[in-house]
Amino acid sequence: MPRRGVARALVASTVLSLLPAGPVAAHDGSPGPSAATAAVRQSPGEVRERVRREVSPAEARALGPERAEAHARTRLAVREEAGRPDTVRAARLASLTESQARANAGFRPALYGAFTEYFDSPDSGAHTALLPTGKVLLFSFEHTGAGRAFLWDPAKGTGAGSFEKVTPPRAAAPFFPTGHALLPSGGLVVRGAPGAHADGGPTLVFDPWTETWSRGPATSAVRRAPFPDGAGPLWGTRAPAVERFPARVHPPAAGGPSYAPSAGRPHDNTLLMPDGTLLTVSGAYDIHDYASGLLSPAPDPKYRQLELRDTKGGWRLGPVQRLPRGHRSNALVLPDGRVAITGDELQQTAHDADLGDGAHGTIEIYEPAYLHQGPRPVLDEVPAVPLAPGDRFRVRTSTPDRVRRAVLLAPAGAPDPAGAARRQVELRIERREGGLLTLQAPPTRAAAPSGHHLLFLLDGKGVPSVARWVRLA
């Protein structure tokens, strides 16, 4: 947690609930949104005692007393919010749905893209990973070490039948995942909290082929770098100096986005897209603060608006997402080119119309503009064998005249919005023989690390095919 967030969490000792009893002051000094219902106020002493009882000694050892207290406050706030009537949360969601429709009416899908779906998920999506099977793993862990995980298969749609429960083994408490990364084999390794365990903390590994979890070696026995082969991200720095409304006032830098620490949009997700553009979604003023007060779910509208960076470096504002999502929010590019947005347990609870239905979260689907610009190229076949650096390989397409580019996109498999080895690599088209294209793999592992990557074919407008998976040796 940023130091500012810790300090603010500790001084907010007079209000424990998510919503204040009346209007709250926004961070720009203007009145914030009014609360839908009155919150129960408690004395500072009562609040401190509740927080003290909520913090476990192991949690304090792993995270430090300040962060442990902040986490405890969040858990208490989520539980208090869950105790509100369903009608209150349903009214909030309806309000956001209506405001989203009004805001997005003026955005042409062919220029800005469009939000097309919003549906329930059985998990809050604190962590997500796109697996080489095309399924999405959503998982969360409690401070006790208990976890829950589900596989979402986009090919099966968005209903309850598209999710499958894959509960991880109980980890040594506390198990706050401090990072996870896709392995060259396609598996996902999840690293636990190192500060509370003598051996550096536990790890868990998810096998996407068998769809099972196993216990991995202690953190002290594995490399801490989340990037296979030592390769790092193409660009990015650590919070809090990242993702700060670049579309509003800040031009792009030559090597990547340019952010201003004073603008205020941490906890967002910036994605590298198949066509080489950037997409920024979600974000907040601070941890569980959406510019209307700490632990208040009422958002400043700007934290719901997408930001789009074109291939020439220009930023512009885009459509508005349904929910504000900040701390522990996630977004990833699906193989069909759509974007799935999820996460932020506090917001999802505050806008859940039916807490008894077993759905702990929600997923929003955004279709980028390239999906509203006519027919797409088709990628029919790719090699089944791993590709070595510099290998020449052939792919088959039924639309050869439409193909102008071929790119590899690393799948999103880690929660760091400025890292996760997110990269897009152009591949040279060396030969065309009817429906067969000869491509060349990246020359080094530094350009594209070992493992599974999404291969897209694009037309002259940047419209991508549905991707197929290729594996780099």
C-alpha distance (Angstrom), angle and dihedral (degrees) to the residues before:
residue distance angle dihedral
M1 . . .
P2 3.83 . .
R3 3.79 112.7 .
R4 3.79 90.6 -116.6
G5 3.78 89.9 56.2
V6 3.81 92.4 49.8
A7 3.77 92.5 51.2
R8 3.76 93.7 47.8
A9 3.79 92.0 47.4
L10 3.79 90.9 53.8
V11 3.80 96.4 49.1
A12 3.79 93.9 47.7
S13 3.76 89.9 83.6
T14 3.77 100.1 130.5
V15 3.81 97.7 62.7
L16 3.76 120.6 47.8
S17 3.75 101.3 164.9
L18 3.77 124.0 86.4
L19 3.78 95.3 -114.5
P20 3.79 127.4 47.1
A21 3.77 120.9 -127.7
G22 3.80 92.3 -107.9
P23 3.79 141.0 -5.9
V24 3.77 113.5 -27.0
A25 3.76 129.0 -151.2
A26 3.77 114.7 -102.6
H27 3.79 118.8 -138.6
D28 3.78 92.4 -104.2
G29 3.80 90.0 58.3
S30 3.79 96.2 -105.3
P31 3.80 121.8 119.3
G32 3.76 113.5 -84.8
P33 3.80 126.2 -137.8
S34 3.77 118.3 -64.7
A35 3.78 118.6 -108.8
A36 3.77 118.2 -106.7
T37 3.77 91.0 -138.9
A38 3.77 135.7 13.1
A39 3.78 115.6 -95.2
V40 3.74 125.4 -139.1
R41 3.78 110.2 -107.6
Q42 3.77 120.8 -150.4
S43 3.76 133.5 -168.6
P44 3.83 117.7 -98.3
G45 3.78 89.5 -111.0
E46 3.80 93.0 53.5
V47 3.79 91.5 48.8
R48 3.80 93.3 48.4
E49 3.80 90.8 51.3
R50 3.80 92.9 50.6
V51 3.77 90.8 49.3
R52 3.80 91.7 47.1
R53 3.79 91.2 54.1
E54 3.80 91.2 47.4
V55 3.83 96.4 53.7
S56 3.79 114.5 84.6
P57 3.82 120.8 -148.6
A58 3.80 91.3 -123.4
E59 3.80 90.2 52.6
A60 3.79 91.6 51.5
R61 3.82 91.1 49.5
A62 3.79 92.3 50.2
L63 3.79 99.2 43.4
G64 3.78 105.5 18.8
P65 3.80 124.2 -107.5
E66 3.82 96.4 -82.2
R67 3.80 96.6 51.9
A68 3.80 91.0 40.9
E69 3.81 89.6 55.0
A70 3.79 91.5 48.2
H71 3.81 91.0 51.3
A72 3.81 90.1 47.8
R73 3.80 91.3 52.6
T74 3.78 90.5 51.2
R75 3.81 92.6 51.3
L76 3.78 91.3 49.2
A77 3.79 91.1 48.1
V78 3.81 92.7 50.1
R79 3.81 90.7 50.1
E80 3.77 91.8 48.5
E81 3.80 90.5 49.5
A82 3.79 89.8 49.8
G83 3.79 87.9 58.4
R84 3.79 93.4 62.1
P85 3.82 119.0 101.0
D86 3.79 115.9 -87.1
T87 3.80 88.2 -122.3
V88 3.81 91.1 65.1
R89 3.78 93.8 52.2
A90 3.82 91.8 42.2
A91 3.81 90.3 53.9
R92 3.79 90.9 51.5
L93 3.80 91.8 50.7
A94 3.79 91.4 47.7
S95 3.80 89.8 52.4
L96 3.81 92.2 52.3
T97 3.80 91.0 45.7
E98 3.79 91.5 53.6
S99 3.81 94.3 45.2
Q100 3.81 90.5 48.8
A101 3.80 91.4 53.1
R102 3.80 91.7 49.3
A103 3.80 94.0 47.1
N104 3.79 95.0 46.7
A105 3.79 97.3 46.5
G106 3.79 90.0 88.3
F107 3.81 97.2 51.0
R108 3.79 115.4 93.1
P109 3.82 109.3 -140.9
A110 3.82 92.6 -140.3
L111 3.80 89.6 59.7
Y112 3.79 104.7 29.8
G113 3.80 106.9 16.3
A114 3.80 123.7 -125.0
F115 3.78 143.2 -112.1
T116 3.78 108.0 -117.2
E117 3.82 109.7 169.0
Y118 3.80 140.8 29.8
F119 3.80 117.2 -179.6
D120 3.78 144.0 159.3
S121 3.79 122.6 -89.5
P122 3.82 126.4 -165.5
D123 3.83 91.1 -132.5
S124 3.78 133.6 50.9
G125 3.81 89.7 -128.4
A126 3.80 99.5 -129.7
H127 3.80 84.9 158.5
T128 3.80 129.2 23.6
A129 3.78 137.4 176.6
L130 3.78 133.6 -177.7
L131 3.79 106.5 -133.4
P132 3.83 126.5 -151.6
T133 3.80 89.1 -110.3
G134 3.81 88.3 67.2
K135 3.80 91.8 -110.9
V136 3.79 124.0 121.3
L137 3.80 120.6 -129.6
L138 3.80 114.3 -147.6
F139 3.79 117.1 -173.6
S140 3.80 143.1 162.0
F141 3.79 135.9 -176.7
E142 3.78 131.1 -150.4
H143 3.79 121.8 -136.9
T144 3.80 87.1 -106.9
G145 3.80 91.5 65.8
A146 3.80 94.4 -106.1
G147 3.78 114.3 131.0
R148 3.76 141.8 -172.4
A149 3.78 127.8 -156.5
F150 3.79 137.4 177.5
L151 3.78 135.9 -173.8
W152 3.77 116.2 -135.6
D153 3.80 116.0 -158.9
P154 3.83 107.9 -159.9
A155 3.82 88.9 -166.3
K156 3.81 87.6 68.7
G157 3.80 94.2 52.8
T158 3.78 127.5 -123.3
G159 3.81 105.9 -59.0
A160 3.77 129.0 106.3
G161 3.82 90.0 -88.2
S162 3.80 91.2 63.9
F163 3.83 91.6 66.4
E164 3.79 127.7 73.9
K165 3.78 125.9 -169.6
V166 3.83 114.9 -123.7
T167 3.81 104.4 170.5
P168 3.82 113.9 -161.3
P169 3.80 121.5 -133.0
R170 3.77 114.8 -90.8
A171 3.79 108.8 -92.6
A172 3.78 129.8 -146.1
A173 3.80 105.8 -84.1
P174 2.89 129.9 -76.0
F175 3.81 99.2 35.7
F176 3.76 109.1 170.0
P177 3.79 104.7 162.0
T178 3.78 105.8 -122.9
G179 3.78 91.7 -172.4
H180 3.75 145.1 -19.3
A181 3.78 132.8 -159.4
L182 3.77 140.5 -177.0
L183 3.79 113.4 -109.0
P184 3.82 124.4 -139.8
S185 3.81 87.4 -106.6
G186 3.79 90.6 59.6
G187 3.79 95.1 -106.8
L188 3.79 124.1 125.7
V189 3.80 121.1 -125.9
V190 3.81 118.2 -157.9
R191 3.79 119.0 -161.8
G192 3.79 119.9 -150.8
A193 3.79 131.7 -146.6
P194 3.83 108.1 -61.0
G195 3.80 98.6 -165.3
A196 3.79 96.7 69.4
H197 3.81 99.6 49.8
A198 3.79 130.8 67.3
D199 3.82 92.3 -141.5
G200 3.79 93.0 54.0
G201 3.79 97.0 -95.5
P202 3.82 136.5 -63.1
T203 3.78 128.8 -78.0
L204 3.78 131.9 -151.8
V205 3.80 126.6 -158.7
F206 3.80 126.0 -154.0
D207 3.81 117.2 -155.5
P208 3.83 108.9 -151.4
W209 3.81 93.1 -163.9
T210 3.81 96.6 56.7
E211 3.83 92.8 24.1
T212 3.78 91.7 -134.0
W213 3.80 136.7 124.7
S214 3.78 127.7 -129.5
R215 3.77 135.2 -178.9
G216 3.78 113.6 -102.5
P217 3.80 131.5 -158.8
A218 3.78 121.4 -70.1
T219 3.78 115.9 -84.1
S220 3.80 90.4 -108.6
A221 3.81 88.3 64.8
V222 3.80 97.4 52.3
R223 3.77 134.2 61.6
R224 3.76 114.0 -93.8
A225 3.80 94.8 -146.8
P226 3.82 107.6 99.8
F227 3.79 92.7 -152.7
P228 3.83 117.8 92.6
D229 3.82 113.5 -126.3
G230 3.79 89.5 12.0
A231 3.79 94.1 -77.6
G232 3.79 115.4 147.7
P233 3.80 133.2 -156.6
L234 3.77 121.7 -68.5
W235 3.76 90.5 -120.1
G236 3.77 140.3 -15.0
T237 3.77 145.9 101.4
R238 3.77 133.3 -141.1
A239 3.79 125.8 -87.1
P240 2.95 137.5 -62.7
A241 3.83 91.4 40.3
V242 3.81 96.4 55.2
E243 3.79 139.9 86.8
R244 3.79 100.7 14.0
F245 3.82 109.9 160.2
P246 3.80 97.0 -72.6
A247 3.80 90.8 173.6
R248 3.78 93.8 62.8
V249 3.79 106.4 56.4
H250 3.79 112.2 -21.1
P251 3.82 126.4 89.0
P252 3.80 119.2 -141.9
A253 3.78 121.8 -96.0
A254 3.78 121.6 -125.2
G255 3.80 94.4 -108.8
G256 3.78 98.4 40.8
P257 3.80 142.8 -48.8
S258 3.78 120.8 -15.0
Y259 3.79 116.8 -137.7
A260 3.79 133.4 -174.0
P261 3.82 117.9 -144.6
S262 3.81 91.2 -144.8
A263 3.80 96.3 57.2
G264 3.79 96.3 71.7
R265 3.79 122.0 -140.0
P266 3.81 109.6 130.5
H267 3.81 123.2 153.3
D268 3.79 92.9 44.2
N269 3.79 129.3 127.9
T270 3.79 121.9 -122.7
L271 3.79 114.4 -166.8
L272 3.78 130.8 -161.7
M273 3.80 106.0 -135.8
P274 3.83 130.3 -147.0
D275 3.81 91.6 -107.2
G276 3.81 93.4 52.5
T277 3.81 96.6 -102.8
L278 3.81 125.1 123.6
L279 3.79 127.1 -124.3
T280 3.82 123.9 -163.5
V281 3.81 118.4 -163.7
S282 3.82 135.6 172.6
G283 3.81 123.9 -0.2
A284 3.78 137.7 146.8
Y285 3.79 143.4 -146.2
D286 3.79 90.1 -102.0
I287 3.79 139.5 -30.4
H288 3.83 105.9 -39.5
D289 3.80 90.3 -12.7
Y290 3.80 118.0 112.8
A291 3.83 94.8 178.0
S292 3.80 95.0 -84.1
G293 3.79 98.9 84.8
L294 3.78 138.3 -61.3
L295 3.82 113.1 -58.1
S296 3.79 92.1 2.6
P297 3.81 113.3 131.2
A298 3.82 93.0 -154.7
P299 3.83 103.1 110.2
D300 3.75 135.3 -149.1
P301 3.84 100.4 -120.1
K302 3.80 93.1 -126.1
Y303 3.80 91.1 70.7
R304 3.81 89.8 63.6
Q305 3.80 96.1 52.5
L306 3.79 121.4 98.1
E307 3.79 122.6 -130.4
L308 3.78 121.1 -146.5
R309 3.82 127.6 -159.8
D310 3.79 116.9 -164.8
T311 3.79 125.9 -147.4
K312 3.82 91.1 -95.7
G313 3.79 92.4 57.6
G314 3.80 101.0 -102.4
W315 3.80 119.6 139.2
R316 3.81 126.1 -150.2
L317 3.78 137.3 168.0
G318 3.78 120.0 -102.2
P319 3.81 140.7 -174.7
V320 3.80 125.4 -38.8
Q321 3.80 123.6 -107.3
R322 3.80 121.5 -134.9
L323 3.81 100.6 -116.5
P324 3.77 129.9 32.4
R325 3.80 105.8 -119.9
G326 3.78 125.5 -173.0
H327 3.80 129.5 140.0
R328 3.82 111.1 47.8
S329 3.77 93.2 3.1
N330 3.79 120.1 145.8
A331 3.79 141.0 -165.3
L332 3.78 132.7 -177.4
V333 3.79 140.7 176.9
L334 3.80 112.5 -113.9
P335 3.82 122.2 -143.2
D336 3.81 90.2 -104.7
G337 3.82 90.6 57.8
R338 3.79 97.4 -105.6
V339 3.81 122.0 124.8
A340 3.82 123.2 -125.8
I341 3.83 116.9 -155.2
T342 3.81 123.4 -168.4
G343 3.80 144.1 136.4
D344 3.84 139.7 78.4
E345 3.79 105.8 114.0
L346 3.79 93.8 -157.4
Q347 3.80 94.7 57.6
Q348 3.78 94.0 41.4
T349 3.80 91.4 52.6
A350 3.79 92.5 45.7
H351 3.83 90.7 55.0
D352 3.81 100.5 37.3
A353 3.78 108.9 121.5
D354 3.82 93.1 -165.3
L355 3.79 118.3 28.2
G356 3.77 90.7 176.3
D357 3.81 96.3 65.2
G358 3.81 95.0 81.6
A359 3.81 93.9 -116.2
H360 3.80 107.7 125.4
G361 3.79 97.2 178.3
T362 3.77 148.4 15.3
I363 3.80 137.5 -127.8
E364 3.78 126.5 -148.5
I365 3.80 123.1 -158.3
Y366 3.79 121.1 -146.7
E367 3.80 120.8 -170.2
P368 3.82 110.7 -153.6
A369 3.79 119.3 -134.4
Y370 3.79 91.8 -99.5
L371 3.81 89.3 70.1
H372 3.82 89.7 60.4
Q373 3.80 98.2 51.2
G374 3.78 104.1 85.8
P375 3.82 136.3 -86.3
R376 3.77 119.4 -2.5
P377 3.80 129.5 -133.1
V378 3.79 114.5 -106.5
L379 3.80 125.9 -129.1
D380 3.80 107.2 -163.0
E381 3.80 106.3 171.2
V382 3.82 140.2 12.3
P383 3.82 132.8 178.9
A384 3.79 116.2 -77.5
V385 3.82 93.3 -153.5
P386 3.83 125.2 80.3
L387 3.80 116.2 -94.4
A388 3.80 122.6 -131.9
P389 3.82 121.3 -143.2
G390 3.79 109.9 -73.6
D391 3.81 94.9 10.3
R392 3.78 117.6 152.6
F393 3.79 112.5 -135.9
R394 3.78 138.7 170.2
V395 3.77 130.4 -124.7
R396 3.78 128.6 -172.8
T397 3.80 125.3 -129.7
S398 3.79 131.6 176.2
T399 3.83 89.9 -153.6
P400 3.83 103.3 52.9
D401 3.81 94.5 151.3
R402 3.80 90.4 58.0
V403 3.82 96.9 51.9
R404 3.80 117.4 98.0
R405 3.81 103.2 152.5
A406 3.81 141.8 23.7
V407 3.80 122.1 -156.0
L408 3.79 138.9 178.1
L409 3.80 117.6 -140.2
A410 3.79 121.7 -165.8
P411 3.82 111.1 -131.6
A412 3.78 118.7 -116.6
G413 3.78 107.4 -104.6
A414 3.80 107.3 149.7
P415 3.80 135.6 59.6
D416 3.83 98.7 -125.6
P417 3.83 107.4 106.0
A418 3.82 92.3 -155.9
G419 3.77 97.3 42.5
A420 3.79 135.7 25.6
A421 3.81 89.8 124.8
R422 3.78 87.5 -84.8
R423 3.76 108.1 178.4
Q424 3.76 144.1 149.0
V425 3.80 118.2 -148.9
E426 3.79 124.8 -167.2
L427 3.81 114.9 -136.0
R428 3.78 122.6 -150.6
I429 3.80 116.0 -117.0
E430 3.80 99.6 -142.6
R431 3.78 102.0 173.8
R432 3.79 141.2 11.0
E433 3.81 121.0 -154.3
G434 3.77 108.0 170.0
G435 3.78 106.1 -73.8
L436 3.82 93.3 -5.9
L437 3.79 120.4 92.2
T438 3.80 122.3 -169.7
L439 3.80 111.1 -145.1
Q440 3.80 132.6 179.8
A441 3.79 122.5 -131.1
P442 3.84 119.1 -128.7
P443 3.82 110.9 -74.6
T444 3.82 97.4 -126.2
R445 3.79 140.4 20.0
A446 3.78 88.2 -117.1
A447 3.81 88.2 65.7
A448 3.80 92.6 48.7
P449 3.82 120.4 1.7
S450 3.79 124.3 -134.0
G451 3.76 115.9 -79.8
H452 3.77 141.5 59.0
H453 3.80 121.4 -27.9
L454 3.78 136.1 179.1
L455 3.82 113.8 -112.5
F456 3.81 115.1 -154.2
L457 3.80 129.6 -177.0
L458 3.82 113.7 -150.4
D459 3.77 134.7 -163.7
G460 3.79 126.9 -137.9
K461 3.82 92.6 -81.6
G462 3.81 93.4 51.9
V463 3.82 94.2 -103.7
P464 3.83 106.2 152.5
S465 3.77 131.2 -145.0
V466 3.77 121.2 -126.4
A467 3.79 102.2 -80.6
R468 3.77 128.3 -115.8
W469 3.78 125.2 -155.5
V470 3.79 122.4 -107.7
R471 3.77 125.9 179.6
L472 3.79 124.1 -138.0
A473 3.80 112.9 -149.9
